[in-house]
Amino acid sequence: MAVNGCKFGHRAAKLAPRSRQMKRATRYRLRNSMGWHCVCCGQLITSVSEGWVEWLASEDDHGATVLSGLQLVHRESCRYDPRKVFRSGRSVVEGLSLERFVGPDGLILLLSLLAAGELPTAEVIELAKRVQIPGYELARNLIGQQNLRQVLRPSLGHGCYLQSEIAELIRPAMMDPSWRERQDSNPRPPA
């Protein structure tokens, strides 16, 4: 006999509230992990217009430009203090809106930064993954940047995850609310 159009009757009716609770918890975890983490305050940047990418520019002893300190921060509240930066290291703050780094034009901008070779390569690559690769920042937010490689070694190496691997990283974290706590308390040794 079917109850509410379901041939499993009462068992399905009992599971429905739990399923709704799990879906609600999953949506809550997803919503609270969407966006980009600000390296300054640790809070989420929830829209592209709120983000700012900045770096420090200075000169070495021979007058060559040296760029460092690439970071993604909140546009209004978490940026480098230009006076402190200049006083401490004779650097100036440069930057662009996060909007400039997303989409195809953003990708070419990031590639141009790599080609110029002035910013540290690892920092530019990490920023490219964060703003260009669907799901990467979500996985990073859910699992923690330091834990990504411990949880799943990327088949391409160098921290470059395929979309199937990102999905594999996100799935258990989204389905089990206690997953992250278990990962934090039992970290795997790096491979």
N, C-alpha and C positions, 0 to 999 in steps of 0.2 A: 504494500500500500504506500502511495506517495504522500508525503506531507509537504505542503508549500511547493509542490511541483518537483520534489526531490525523492528519488526512490530509496534513499537511505533513512528517511523519516526523522526520528527523534535524535539520532546521532548527529546528523548535519545541523539540526537546530541548536544542539548544545555547542557545537564547534564554532558556529557563526559569531557569537560575541567575542570569543577568544581571537578569532581571525581578524575581526574588526579592530580589536585592541592592538594586535601585532602590526596591522597596517598603519594604524594611527601612530604607534611608537616609531615605526620605520619612517613615516613621513616627517615626524618631529625630528628624528636624528638627521635625516637628509636635509631638512630645512635649516637646521642649526650647523650644518657642515658645508653649506653651499656658499661659495664666494672664495676669496683669497685671504689668507692670513697676512695681516700686517706684521712685518718683522719688528716694528717698534713696540706696539701695544699688545700684540697677540690676538686682537679682536678681528672679526671677519670684515672684509671689505665686500659689501654685498651688491654693489653695482659698479660697472666699469667707470662711471663718471666720478665715483668716490676715490678711485685709485690714482696713485702717482708713482712713477718709476724714477728714481734718482741715483746719482753717483757723484763721486768727488773727483775733481780734476786738479792736478798740480803739475809742477815741473820737476824733473830730476836735476842733478848737478850739471848736466850738459844742455839743459834747456828743452829736453824732449818731454812731451806731454805724458803724464802718468794718470790713468783712470783707475779708480778702485771704489769699493764700498757700494756696489750695485744693490739696491734694495727696493722692494715693493711696499708702499706705505699708504696710509690714508692721506688724501690730498690736502686736507685742511689742518689736521691736528698732529701729525706724527712725522713731519719732515725734519731733515737735518736742520740744525740751527746754524745758519751761514756765518754768523759772527764767531761762534765757538770753533767751528771747523776751520775758519781762516786763521784765528789766533793760535790754535793748537798745531796745525800742520801746513799753514800757508796754502790751503786748498780752497777751491770755490765749489759751490754746489751747482750741479747741472741736472736737468731732468725733463721729463715729458709726461703728459697725461697717459694713464694706462690705456686709454682709448687708442692711442697711437701704436700700441703693441699687440692689439688683437686683430684677427682676420688676416687676409692675404697680405695687405700692406704692412701689418704688424710683423708678420713672419719675415718679409723681406727686410724690414728695419732691423730685426734681430740678426738676420744673416749678414747684413752689412756691418753690424757691430762685431760679429765674429770675424768677418773678413778683414776689418781694420786692425784687429788684434790688439786693441788698446785696453779693453776691459778683460778681466780674468775670464778665460774660456769657460771654466766650470760654472761661474756665476751666470753667464749669458745663456748657457745651455739649460740650466735649471729654470731660469726665468722663461725661456722658450717653452719648456715642458709645462710649466705652470699656467701660462696664458694661451697656449696653442693646442695642447693635447686634451681632447675631451675626456673628462673623468680623472685626469691625473691629479689635479688639485683636490678634488673630492677624496680620492684615495689617500692623499697626503694628509688631509685634514682629519679623516676618520682614523687612520692608522698611526699617523705621526711620521714625519720625514725620516727620523732616525731608524724607525722600525720597518720601513718599506722593504729594504733588502733582506732583513731578517725573516720577514713573513713570506716573501716570494722573490726568488732570484729571477731577474729578467733574462729571458732567453737570448736577447741581443747583447746583454752586458751593459756596463757603463750607466746603469740606472735608467735605461731606455726600455720602457714597457710597451708591449703591443696592446691593442685595445682588448683582446681576449684576456690578457693578464691583468689589466686594470679592472675588468669586470670580475675576475676571480678574486682580486683584492677587496673590492667593494662589497661583494655579495655576503660573505660571512659577517662583516662588520655591521651591515645593515639589518641582517636577519636576527642577530643575537645581541641584545643590549649589553650583555656582560662580556662580549668577545674582547673588546679593547682592554678591559681590566685584566683579563687573563693573559693577554699578550704582554701587557706592561709588567706583570708579575713573573712571567716565565719567558723572558726573551731568549730567542734562539741565537746560538753563536753565528757570527757572519760566515758565509760560505766562501 
